[in-house]
Amino acid sequence: MSTAAGPTGRQALALLRSLRADPLTGFVSLTNHYGDFVRVPLPRGGKLLLISRPELAAHVLVSNQANYRKARTYKPMTEVLGNGLLTNEGEDWARQRRIVQPMFARRHIDSFAPAMVAAAHTTLESWAARPDGALLDVAEEMSALALDVAGRALFSADLTGEAGAMGPALATVLDAFTKVVRSPLFLVAPNYHRWPTPNRLRARAAEAQLHGVVDGLISRRRAEQRLPGDAGARDLLDMLLAARDETTGEPMSEQQVRDELMTFLLAGHETTANALAWTFMLLSRNPEARDRLEAEVDEVLAGREATAADADKLTWTSAVISESMRLYPPAWIIEREAIAADELDGEPVPADSVVAPAPYLLHRNPDQWPNPEGFDPTRFLPGEGSARHRFAYLPFGGGRRQCIGGGFAMLESVLLLATITQRYRLDLVPGFREEPVPTITLRPRRGIPMRLHRRAAALD
């Protein structure tokens, strides 16, 4: 017998309209009303199955993952990302994953730590010119910082000059994506995301701008006539140009190199920026957790610059980041389509049904997380959480399509948070009320306004 429940008839049709307007609120409401396995009928006989139960997420993402492909809601992103790892499917995706996977080994990731810390210091130097108590939008600041890190790691390039243009271009692309997938026409027109609507025309101009920056960097690197081996690689661009398929020995095509760079640039920059912005908001609201963070950073770093070796010692810092991503997961929902009929806990899953394990909901399942709305980094300290299902926490997805850059993102987030905490404390302006916007990632709608204060420890 199925444990799925959900609305029917006119109620379901009305709900679909509300989900297009505000999917996050709608999904939370559905879960609160119907439980952790929700069935919503879709037009033309299909169904949406919303999952916030970890064992069901594991079935879709691991046990029977061969039967589930990326949902068509990812298709609009091919306009900017091409066939990068985020959007590709099938054998092409598997080949790309084999080529790229070695680049994200721990030894390679650790080599980027100096660039991460250097980018953080560039941001701190810009803050030093501001008076104590200055108002800033931490979401905007973290976006620029994460873009700087991406530029250094991907291209050994300073993108701070481009940040003023690339940030709005990225925001335009994400906004266009959201409008497309929420349009009723997207349900019935497979190529609606390519229609020349005003929304798409704005997005195309932004996409061209982003492609121009990346293409220019690739062209300049090609002109150097330098294809180093792995040991001599300066950055991920060098690694991509030098990479070869272990089976055929073939390099990546020019288009594939660009698609992967665009994917790393957008996905890597966007997720880390949002994770850090939400983290500073949560720390401001939880002063005891912030005090403990400052004490750990002061003890471990003792005033010097952070290194990759410090990441494993900064256990509370890492726990703070992990708990922030529990409450505000970078990828708030994962959508898959059934290739063939399946069954989930007694519920029939017809072919082409949409099955959605939602990290935002999984991370708030009270059976897995006591006080699920509370901010409690102790959940992620060493030795904690052994009783939790491993699919109760999916900040980077799960299964074979788990985000390849998860280790990079965690190292980056820990080092940036520690470096900023050495010198500054950020306080929310009174009365601020967050409003998460569910695009590809979970972004703050109107930024996060905070006051910048120099720490006494930094002045000693």
Secondary structure, DSSP 8 states (H G I E B T S, - for coil): ----B---HHHHHHHHHHHHH-HHHHHHHHHHHH-SEEEEE-GGG-EEEEE--HHHHHIIIIITGGGEEE-GGGGGGHHHHTT-TTT--HHHHHHHHHHHGGGGSHHHHHHTHHHHHHHHHHHHHHHHTS-TTEEEEHHHHHHHHHHHHHHHHHHS---HHHHHHHHHHHHHHHHHHHHHHTSHHHHH-TTGGGS--HHHHHHHHHHHHHHHHHHHHHHHHHHTT----GGG--SHHHHHHH-B-TTT--B--HHHHHHHHHHIIIIIHHHHHHHHHHHHHHHHH-HHHHHHHHHHHHHHHTTS---GGGTTT-HHHHHHHHHHHHHS-SS----EEESS-EEETTEEE-TT-EEEE-HHHHTT-TTTSSSTTS--GGGGSTT--TTS-GGG--TT--GGGS-TTHHHHHHHHHHHHHHHHHHEEEEE-TT----EEESSSEEETT--EEEEEE-HHHH-
